Structure formats: structure tokens, C-alpha cells
Amino acid sequence: MCRVRRNGGGLRVTKQEWIKYGALFVLAVVAFGVAALALTNPRGPSESAPVQARPVAAPTAPASPAPALAAPALAAPAATSSAAATATPTASAAANRLRIELPAKPVLLILGDSYTAGVGAARKDQGWAYVVARSLGYPTNIDGEGGTGFAWGGGAQDDGGREFEVRLREISRDLRFVPNLLILQGGQNDAQLNNPDELKTATAQTIEAARRFWPGVQVVVLGPSAPQPLAEELRGANTAVRAGAAAAKAPFIDAYEAGWFTGANSPGFNADGAHPNTAGHAYLAEKFLAAWATLTK
């Protein structure tokens, strides 16, 4: 109870009563402030936390998968470039790495252009193909026809119709002769086409045609070659014939890249500027037999 003293008609409040009133005032102020906060923020304290977490989580979520996506994106081009880098040399060298397995009873057909016909040698039987046939000792037929090739049919305007595939078809009609080994020599005359894609396709098609005519026949391709300076004109034809052999998975003997005819030895092997002489044919046969030995090991 508040004690009031009268003094000259006035009221006097004691010190203890002032302290009590002050405490009550402070409590009233605090209660008023809490009520005001409750009115301005209707959400409870437990509901405010998610509101603050969502803006933080939004940018963080896409950031964490980013490194995982970046790694494959970098790895994929590297693998693709590596495959592309190895594809070209593998394809161009594929025919050079292939081998053949000699049959128990080899029967050989050598088909080609004027080189196979022995042009330039003193006698036909001194041509490289005849020398090779005698050295190998297999039953052999030799079919050489000047001015022809995988895609060049002969004639001044490629109008002879004597492409290698045509001649192989003719030979296949003779059922008495069934080769299980075939050597295709050529490309010199095909250089006149100046069309690498056509020559590549014709080479591959000729090889595949031979396999249809004589199922199981093993085909080896001897690319174009010539004494210098004619050899320098054969680079494009050699590349195309080699690519065609690789496409058909046939071994390719690359006389051009191996440099069989050089500026140094060509004068002694040159018959007429386009064909090897007798010594040149013997040399060609020697180089071929060395390459053949590596194919049949």
C-alpha cells in the first residue's frame, strides 16, 4: 500500500514507492514493445529460417554440378581428335601391314599393264612377271595388256574398255583355271585420269570383283612404278591405288614410296622413258620377291 504523507495539504511519495513505480513503468514499456513486434511480424521465429535459406541455396545448387559436366566436355574432343589423328596414318598404311597365307597348292594369276606384258625387256619372258613366276614356281597365268589400268580402259581417250575388272571377268569364264593368288600390278596409266577418288574406287572394286569371281582368292597389289623422271608423275596415282587396296583390305607393295627407282639407278634401268629395260625388269622382280617374302612369313 502506498503511504502518503500530507504536508501542507500536498502529497509526498517515499523513495521505495518511486522505485516500485519505475519498475512497473519499465515492464509496461517492454510489454508494449513485444506487442508491437508481434504485430509487425506475424510469422513465428521457426518460420523465418527457410525464408533466409532459399536465396542462398538457389545459386549454390547449379554451381556444384558444373565441374562434373565440364570434365566430360573437355575429354570428348580430346578423344575424338586422338582417333582422327590416328585414323589417317592407319588407313594409309593398312594395306602395307596386311599379310597373306600361302595355300597348300598355290595357283597364281598376275594381271597388269605393259610392265606385266614385259614391254621394254629384250624378250617378253624377261619381263618382271615372268621372272617372278619362274622364281616362285607356282602354276601361273600372266595377263599383261599395255595402256590399261584399274580405271583406265586403254585407248588414247580411255575408250578401250579393257580395265582390270573387265579382263578378270573374262579370265573367270575359263573354269579350267582357278587362281587362289592374284597379283594386280598397275596405276601408271591411271595417272592420266587425274581423278584420285575414281581411281581409289576402281581399285577397291577390282579387288572385290576378283574375290567374287574366285571365292577365297588372296589379292596383292603392286602399285605404279617407273624409272625417273616419269616416276615423279605417279605420286597421286600411287596414293589413290594404295587407298583403294587399303579399303579392300588387300596387301599393297609400295614401289613408289620405297623408292625402287631413283635418280641414280634409273639411267641404267630405263628402256624408253616409260618402261624398264631388261635389267630394270630383273631389278623390279628382285624387289618384288623381297616384298613378297615379307607378306608370306
Secondary structure, DSSP 8 states (H G I E B T S, - for coil): ---EEEETTEEEE-HHHHHHHHHHHHHHHHHHHHHHHHHH--S-HHHHHHHHHHHHHHHHHHHTTHHHHHHHHHHHHHHHHHHHHHHHHHHHHHHHH------SS--EEEEESHHHHTTTSSSGGGSHHHHHHHHH---EEEEE-TT--SS--STTTT-S---HHHHHHHHHT-TT---SEEEEE--TGGGGT--HHHHHHHHHHHHHHHHHHSTT-EEEEE----STTGGGGGHHHHHHHHHHHHHTT--EE-HHHHTSS-TTTHHHHBSSSSSB-HHHHHHHHHHHHHHHHHH--
